[in-house]
Amino acid sequence: MGIFKIEGGIPLKGEITPQGAKNEALQILCAVLLTPEKVTINNIPDIIDINKLITLLGNLGVKIQKIGSGSYTFQADEVNVQYLETEAFKKEGGSLRGSIMIVGPLLARFGRGYIPKPGGDKIGRRRLDTHFEGFINLGAKFRYNREDHFYGVEATDGLTGTDMLLDEASVTGTANIVMAAVLAKGRTTIYNAACEPYLQQLCKMLNSMGANITGVGSNLLTIEGVDSLGGCEHRILPDMIEIGSWIGLAAMTRSEITIKDVSWENLGVIPNTFRKLGITLEKRGDDIFIPAHLDGYEVKTDIDGSILTIADAPWPGFTPDLLSIVLVVATQARGDILIHQKMFESRLFFVDKLIDMGAKIMLCDPHRAVVMGHDFKSQLKATTMSSPDIRAGISLLIAALSAKGTSTIQNIEQIDRGYERIDERLRAIGANIIRA
């Protein structure tokens, strides 16, 4: 197991460019299974979860060629569907949450798709019902082996379009159903569909391959099934979660940082949410400039003077993946804030590590925490801690970079799952961080 050793309290300065979006890449890579023609994808992040999925596609028989940094071609003209029933696939697929999204494309093109219970972050229960209910609505038969925790859907006579109302606006669920429906017979309408930018990107890519999807960007998608899809070239957006992480890092370390090429039009409420914490952000072209907050930052109250509450919600609401960042940034704000994590019941349990560092946090229940900011009058103290999941891991890393002394973070593979060469990129802007 690797560790990071971090000397905190050092102001940083410079430019940093966000990686390609992890959550978009997971969807886009699975979509290559929908066509036998060559697909070129650019700006793929070099992170553990994405590399695992690329390896999985290769083991399924997809021909993969790296043509440059972050650029690959994929050709799924000789897919080995039998691999899905092997013990090797059960182990491989079970280690990656994003593997669930191969089921929709495989079901649409080959009439069957199987997946072991996916792994991923330990942040609470993450339902798969939306995925499989969507497949069943399209005419697939569902089966589940409780002993092996193995899921399967089959449609020997193909899928048929239908109208469906999703029980939740699941991003991965919507993506999976869309990828199944593009090759179904007839029309499919999906109401209460997720409408995140990464889902929009998937729909735009599928349309460029010959699919017929309308309503992109709304919560009502209409899909006219087609007989086949062709190849295309696609570029992945910058990762909005990483962008939010760098904003939090700049504020906590009182550093002057420019985040390059952020795709402002796809950031939604993220900039304004950080502004509510008192953080100054400047739009410079397509970059974000954060000045050094030498006088700290003050939390805004609600109009009636009550404590500010920041809660997660489906897009265009605030993404749950950034609540951990907001929480750690609030520990040094001027003022108090209530963090309400609605979507996952275990995601706030890392706050005990921040409390050990001297943060003033009251965990009300699994979903809510009140943070009483120090206003930099009391610096966090260095400690040894372990990263429980990707987003908590980066939050603890930000805390360590702002703390007094040398901290150690264990289980950094969790951070590597979502952040590309993070130690190298942080050293480039002045951080004292060593991987051991």
C-alpha positions as CSV (number, residue, x, y, z in Angstrom):
1,M,0.0,0.0,0.0
2,G,1.4,3.4,-1.0
3,I,1.4,6.5,1.3
4,F,1.7,10.2,0.8
5,K,3.9,12.3,3.1
6,I,2.9,15.9,3.1
7,E,4.5,18.9,4.6
8,G,1.7,21.4,5.1
9,G,1.4,25.1,5.6
10,I,3.2,26.0,2.3
11,P,1.4,28.5,0.0
12,L,1.2,27.2,-3.6
13,K,1.3,29.2,-6.9
14,G,1.0,28.4,-10.5
15,E,-1.3,26.9,-13.2
16,I,-2.9,23.5,-13.1
17,T,-4.9,21.8,-15.9
18,P,-7.8,19.5,-15.0
19,Q,-7.7,15.9,-16.3
20,G,-10.5,14.4,-18.4
21,A,-13.7,13.7,-16.6
22,K,-13.6,10.3,-14.9
23,N,-17.4,10.0,-14.7
24,E,-17.8,10.8,-18.4
25,A,-15.0,8.5,-19.4
26,L,-16.7,5.5,-17.7
27,Q,-19.8,6.0,-19.9
28,I,-18.0,6.8,-23.1
29,L,-15.7,3.8,-22.9
30,C,-18.6,1.4,-22.5
31,A,-20.3,3.0,-25.6
32,V,-17.6,1.6,-27.9
33,L,-19.2,-1.8,-27.5
34,L,-22.2,-0.6,-29.5
35,T,-20.4,-0.6,-32.9
36,P,-18.0,-2.8,-34.8
37,E,-16.4,0.3,-36.3
38,K,-13.4,2.2,-34.9
39,V,-14.0,4.8,-32.2
40,T,-11.4,7.4,-31.2
41,I,-11.6,9.0,-27.7
42,N,-9.4,11.9,-26.6
43,N,-8.6,13.3,-23.1
44,I,-9.0,10.0,-21.3
45,P,-7.7,10.4,-17.7
46,D,-4.8,8.1,-16.7
47,I,-6.3,6.8,-13.4
48,I,-6.8,3.4,-11.9
49,D,-10.6,3.1,-12.4
50,I,-10.4,4.1,-16.1
51,N,-7.3,1.9,-16.8
52,K,-9.2,-1.1,-15.2
53,L,-12.2,-0.5,-17.5
54,I,-9.9,-0.3,-20.6
55,T,-8.3,-3.6,-19.5
56,L,-11.7,-5.1,-19.1
57,L,-12.7,-4.0,-22.6
58,G,-9.5,-5.6,-23.9
59,N,-10.3,-8.9,-22.2
60,L,-13.7,-8.8,-23.9
61,G,-12.0,-8.7,-27.2
62,V,-12.0,-5.0,-28.0
63,K,-9.0,-4.0,-30.1
64,I,-7.3,-1.1,-28.3
65,Q,-4.5,1.2,-29.5
66,K,-3.0,4.1,-27.7
67,I,-2.3,6.9,-30.2
68,G,-1.1,9.6,-27.9
69,S,-1.3,11.0,-24.3
70,G,-4.9,10.4,-23.3
71,S,-6.0,9.3,-26.8
72,Y,-7.0,5.8,-27.8
73,T,-8.8,4.0,-30.6
74,F,-11.2,1.2,-29.8
75,Q,-12.7,-1.4,-32.2
76,A,-15.3,-3.9,-30.9
77,D,-15.6,-6.0,-34.1
78,E,-14.7,-9.3,-32.4
79,V,-16.3,-9.2,-28.9
80,N,-16.0,-12.4,-26.9
81,V,-19.4,-12.4,-25.1
82,Q,-18.5,-15.8,-23.5
83,Y,-15.9,-14.0,-21.4
84,L,-18.7,-12.6,-19.3
85,E,-19.4,-16.1,-17.9
86,T,-15.8,-16.7,-16.7
87,E,-14.4,-16.6,-13.2
88,A,-11.8,-14.1,-14.4
89,F,-14.6,-11.7,-15.4
90,K,-16.5,-12.1,-12.1
91,K,-13.3,-11.0,-10.3
92,E,-12.4,-8.2,-12.7
93,G,-15.9,-6.7,-13.1
94,G,-16.5,-6.9,-9.4
95,S,-13.6,-4.6,-8.6
96,L,-15.0,-1.6,-10.6
97,R,-18.2,0.3,-10.0
98,G,-18.3,1.6,-13.6
99,S,-18.4,-1.9,-15.0
100,I,-22.2,-1.9,-14.6
101,M,-22.4,0.3,-17.7
102,I,-21.1,-2.5,-20.1
103,V,-24.4,-4.2,-19.6
104,G,-26.6,-1.9,-21.6
105,P,-24.4,-1.9,-24.8
106,L,-23.9,-5.7,-24.6
107,L,-27.6,-6.3,-24.2
108,A,-28.5,-4.0,-27.1
109,R,-25.9,-5.4,-29.5
110,F,-25.5,-9.1,-28.5
111,G,-28.8,-9.8,-26.7
112,R,-27.3,-10.5,-23.3
113,G,-25.2,-8.8,-20.6
114,Y,-23.9,-10.0,-17.2
115,I,-22.1,-8.3,-14.4
116,P,-21.0,-9.3,-10.9
117,K,-22.0,-7.0,-8.0
118,P,-19.8,-3.9,-8.8
119,G,-17.3,-2.6,-6.2
120,G,-16.1,1.0,-5.8
121,D,-16.2,3.5,-3.0
122,K,-17.5,2.5,0.4
123,I,-19.9,5.4,0.8
124,G,-23.1,3.6,1.5
125,R,-25.6,1.6,-0.6
126,R,-25.7,2.3,-4.3
127,R,-28.8,0.9,-6.0
128,L,-28.8,-1.0,-9.3
129,D,-32.6,-1.2,-9.5
130,T,-32.9,1.7,-12.0
131,H,-30.6,0.0,-14.4
132,F,-32.3,-3.3,-14.5
133,E,-35.9,-2.0,-14.3
134,G,-35.0,0.0,-17.4
135,F,-33.7,-3.1,-19.2
136,I,-36.8,-5.1,-18.2
137,N,-39.1,-2.3,-19.5
138,L,-37.3,-2.7,-22.9
139,G,-38.2,-6.4,-22.9
140,A,-35.2,-8.0,-21.3
141,K,-35.5,-10.9,-18.9
142,F,-33.6,-10.5,-15.6
143,R,-31.9,-13.1,-13.4
144,Y,-29.8,-12.9,-10.3
145,N,-27.6,-15.5,-8.7
146,R,-27.5,-14.8,-5.0
147,E,-24.6,-17.1,-4.2
148,D,-22.3,-15.4,-6.7
149,H,-23.9,-12.0,-6.6
150,F,-24.1,-12.2,-10.4
151,Y,-26.7,-10.2,-12.4
152,G,-27.8,-11.0,-15.9
153,V,-30.2,-9.7,-18.5
154,E,-31.1,-11.4,-21.8
155,A,-33.2,-10.4,-24.8
156,T,-32.9,-13.1,-27.5
157,D,-35.5,-11.4,-29.7
158,G,-34.1,-8.0,-29.3
159,L,-35.3,-4.9,-27.3
160,T,-38.4,-2.9,-28.0
161,G,-38.9,0.8,-27.3
162,T,-41.3,1.9,-24.6
163,D,-42.2,4.8,-22.3
164,M,-40.6,4.7,-18.9
165,L,-40.5,6.9,-15.7
166,L,-37.3,6.3,-13.8
167,D,-37.6,5.9,-10.0
168,E,-34.5,8.1,-9.6
169,A,-32.5,10.4,-11.8
170,S,-29.5,8.0,-11.7
171,V,-26.7,9.2,-14.0
172,T,-25.2,5.7,-14.6
173,G,-28.7,4.2,-14.8
174,T,-29.8,6.7,-17.4
175,A,-26.6,6.2,-19.4
176,N,-27.1,2.4,-19.3
177,I,-30.7,2.6,-20.5
178,V,-29.9,5.1,-23.2
179,M,-27.1,2.8,-24.6
180,A,-29.6,-0.1,-24.6
181,A,-32.4,1.9,-26.2
182,V,-30.5,3.3,-29.1
183,L,-30.5,-0.1,-30.9
184,A,-34.1,-1.1,-29.7
185,K,-37.0,-1.4,-32.1
186,G,-39.2,1.7,-32.1
187,R,-39.3,4.7,-29.8
188,T,-38.2,5.0,-26.2
189,T,-39.0,7.9,-23.9
190,I,-37.2,8.2,-20.6
191,Y,-38.7,10.7,-18.1
192,N,-36.8,11.7,-14.9
193,A,-33.6,11.1,-16.9
194,A,-30.4,12.4,-15.5
195,C,-29.2,15.5,-17.4
196,E,-25.6,16.0,-16.2
197,P,-23.1,17.4,-18.7
198,Y,-21.4,14.0,-18.9
199,L,-24.7,12.3,-19.8
200,Q,-25.2,15.0,-22.4
201,Q,-21.8,14.2,-23.8
202,L,-22.7,10.5,-24.1
203,C,-25.9,11.4,-26.0
204,K,-24.0,13.7,-28.3
205,M,-21.4,11.0,-29.0
206,L,-24.1,8.4,-29.7
207,N,-25.9,10.8,-32.1
208,S,-22.6,11.3,-33.9
209,M,-22.5,7.5,-34.3
210,G,-25.9,7.5,-35.9
211,A,-28.3,7.3,-33.0
212,N,-31.4,9.5,-32.8
213,I,-31.7,11.0,-29.4
214,T,-33.6,14.3,-28.7
215,G,-34.2,16.2,-25.5
216,V,-30.5,16.1,-24.6
217,G,-29.9,18.3,-21.6
218,S,-33.5,17.9,-20.3
219,N,-35.0,15.2,-18.0
220,L,-37.1,13.9,-20.9
221,L,-35.2,11.9,-23.5
222,T,-36.7,10.5,-26.7
223,I,-34.8,7.8,-28.5
224,E,-35.8,6.5,-31.9
225,G,-34.1,3.1,-32.3
226,V,-31.7,2.5,-35.2
227,D,-30.4,-0.7,-36.8
228,S,-26.7,0.0,-36.2
229,L,-24.2,2.6,-35.1
230,G,-20.9,3.6,-36.8
231,G,-17.6,5.0,-35.6
232,C,-16.8,8.5,-34.4
233,E,-14.2,10.7,-32.6
234,H,-15.0,12.2,-29.2
235,R,-13.3,14.4,-26.7
236,I,-14.0,14.1,-23.0
237,L,-14.8,17.2,-20.9
238,P,-12.5,18.4,-18.1
239,D,-13.3,16.9,-14.8
240,M,-15.6,19.3,-12.8
241,I,-14.9,17.4,-9.6
242,E,-11.2,17.9,-10.0
243,I,-11.8,21.6,-10.8
244,G,-13.8,22.0,-7.6
245,S,-11.0,20.2,-5.7
246,W,-8.4,22.7,-7.0
247,I,-10.7,25.6,-5.9
248,G,-10.9,24.2,-2.4
249,L,-7.1,23.6,-2.4
250,A,-6.4,27.2,-3.3
251,A,-8.7,28.6,-0.6
252,M,-7.5,26.3,2.2
253,T,-3.7,26.9,1.5
254,R,-4.3,30.6,0.7
255,S,-2.6,30.1,-2.7
256,E,-2.8,31.9,-6.0
257,I,-3.8,29.3,-8.5
258,T,-5.1,29.4,-12.1
259,I,-7.1,26.4,-13.3
260,K,-6.8,26.1,-17.0
261,D,-9.5,25.2,-19.7
262,V,-12.3,24.4,-17.3
263,S,-15.3,24.5,-19.8
264,W,-17.2,27.2,-17.7
265,E,-20.5,26.4,-19.5
266,N,-20.5,22.9,-18.0
267,L,-19.7,23.9,-14.4
268,G,-23.3,24.7,-13.4
269,V,-23.6,26.0,-9.8
270,I,-20.1,24.9,-8.7
271,P,-18.5,28.3,-8.9
272,N,-21.4,30.1,-7.1
273,T,-21.4,27.4,-4.4
274,F,-17.8,28.1,-3.6
275,R,-18.5,31.9,-3.7
276,K,-21.1,31.3,-1.0
277,L,-18.2,30.2,1.2
278,G,-16.6,33.6,0.6
279,I,-14.1,32.3,-2.0
280,T,-13.1,34.7,-4.8
281,L,-13.2,33.2,-8.3
282,E,-12.4,35.2,-11.5
283,K,-13.4,34.1,-15.0
284,R,-10.4,34.7,-17.3
285,G,-11.4,33.4,-20.7
286,D,-12.0,29.7,-20.1
287,D,-9.8,29.7,-17.0
288,I,-10.6,30.2,-13.3
289,F,-8.2,32.4,-11.3
290,I,-8.2,32.1,-7.5
291,P,-6.2,34.8,-5.7
292,A,-4.4,34.1,-2.4
293,H,-7.0,34.6,0.4
294,L,-4.6,36.1,2.8
295,D,-7.5,37.6,4.8
296,G,-9.5,34.4,4.8
297,Y,-13.0,33.9,3.5
298,E,-16.4,34.5,5.1
299,V,-19.4,32.3,4.7
300,K,-22.5,34.0,3.5
301,T,-25.7,33.5,5.5
302,D,-29.1,33.0,4.0
303,I,-31.2,36.2,3.3
304,D,-33.0,35.8,6.6
305,G,-29.7,35.5,8.4
306,S,-29.9,31.8,9.1
307,I,-27.0,29.4,8.8
308,L,-25.9,28.6,5.3
309,T,-26.8,25.1,4.2
310,I,-25.1,23.3,1.3
311,A,-26.8,20.1,0.1
312,D,-26.3,17.8,-2.9
313,A,-29.0,17.3,-5.6
314,P,-29.3,15.8,-9.1
315,W,-28.0,18.1,-11.8
316,P,-28.3,21.1,-12.1
317,G,-28.1,20.9,-8.3
318,F,-24.7,20.7,-6.5
319,T,-22.9,17.4,-7.1
320,P,-22.5,15.1,-4.1
321,D,-18.9,14.4,-5.2
322,L,-17.9,17.9,-4.1
323,L,-19.5,18.0,-0.7
324,S,-16.4,16.5,1.0
325,I,-14.4,19.3,-0.5
326,V,-16.8,22.0,0.7
327,L,-16.8,20.5,4.2
328,V,-13.0,20.6,4.5
329,V,-12.8,24.2,3.1
330,A,-15.5,25.3,5.6
331,T,-13.2,24.2,8.5
332,Q,-11.1,27.4,8.0
333,A,-13.9,29.7,6.9
334,R,-15.2,32.7,8.9
335,G,-18.7,31.5,10.0
336,D,-20.6,28.3,10.3
337,I,-22.2,26.0,7.7
338,L,-24.5,23.0,7.6
339,I,-23.5,20.3,5.1
340,H,-26.3,18.0,4.1
341,Q,-25.3,14.9,2.2
342,K,-28.6,13.4,1.0
343,M,-27.6,10.8,-1.5
344,F,-25.1,8.6,0.4
345,E,-25.3,7.5,4.1
346,S,-21.6,6.9,4.8
347,R,-19.9,9.7,3.0
348,L,-19.5,12.0,6.0
349,F,-17.8,9.4,8.2
350,F,-14.3,10.7,7.4
351,V,-14.9,13.8,9.5
352,D,-13.4,12.1,12.6
353,K,-10.0,12.4,10.9
354,L,-10.6,16.2,10.4
355,I,-11.7,16.5,14.1
356,D,-8.4,14.7,15.1
357,M,-6.6,17.5,13.2
358,G,-8.4,20.2,15.2
359,A,-11.4,21.0,13.0
360,K,-14.6,22.0,14.8
361,I,-17.3,19.7,13.3
362,M,-20.5,18.3,14.8
363,L,-21.7,15.2,13.0
364,C,-25.5,15.4,13.5
365,D,-26.3,12.1,11.9
366,P,-25.0,10.1,8.8
367,H,-26.2,12.8,6.5
368,R,-25.6,16.1,8.2
369,A,-22.6,17.9,9.7
370,V,-22.3,21.4,11.2
371,V,-18.8,23.0,10.6
372,M,-17.7,25.9,12.7
373,G,-14.9,27.6,10.9
374,H,-11.5,28.6,12.5
375,D,-11.0,31.6,10.3
376,F,-7.3,30.5,10.1
377,K,-6.9,31.6,13.8
378,S,-6.2,28.0,14.6
379,Q,-4.2,25.9,12.0
380,L,-5.1,22.3,11.5
381,K,-2.5,19.9,12.9
382,A,-0.7,17.2,11.0
383,T,-1.6,13.6,11.6
384,T,-1.6,10.1,10.1
385,M,-4.8,9.1,8.4
386,S,-6.2,6.7,5.8
387,S,-8.2,7.5,2.7
388,P,-11.6,5.8,2.8
389,D,-12.8,6.7,-0.7
390,I,-11.8,8.9,-3.6
391,R,-13.5,12.2,-2.5
392,A,-12.8,11.9,1.2
393,G,-9.2,11.1,0.2
394,I,-8.7,14.3,-1.8
395,S,-10.3,16.3,1.0
396,L,-7.9,14.8,3.6
397,L,-5.0,15.6,1.2
398,I,-6.2,19.3,1.0
399,A,-6.4,19.4,4.8
400,A,-2.9,18.0,5.1
401,L,-1.5,20.6,2.7
402,S,-3.0,23.3,4.9
403,A,-2.0,21.8,8.2
404,K,1.0,22.6,10.4
405,G,3.6,19.8,10.2
406,T,4.0,16.6,8.2
407,S,1.0,14.4,7.7
408,T,0.9,10.8,6.3
409,I,-2.0,9.6,4.2
410,Q,-2.4,5.8,3.8
411,N,-4.4,3.8,1.3
412,I,-3.7,6.4,-1.4
413,E,-4.8,3.9,-4.1
414,Q,-8.2,5.3,-3.4
415,I,-7.1,8.8,-4.4
416,D,-5.3,7.4,-7.5
417,R,-8.6,5.8,-8.6
418,G,-9.8,9.3,-9.4
419,Y,-6.9,11.7,-9.7
420,E,-4.2,11.5,-12.3
421,R,-0.5,11.8,-11.1
422,I,-1.8,14.0,-8.3
423,D,1.5,14.2,-6.4
424,E,3.5,15.2,-9.5
425,R,1.0,17.9,-10.5
426,L,0.9,19.3,-6.9
427,R,4.7,19.4,-6.8
428,A,4.7,21.5,-10.0
429,I,2.9,24.3,-8.1
430,G,5.0,24.1,-5.0
431,A,3.6,21.4,-2.8
432,N,5.9,19.3,-0.6
433,I,4.4,15.9,-1.2
434,I,6.2,12.6,-1.5
435,R,4.8,9.2,-2.6
436,A,6.4,6.3,-0.7
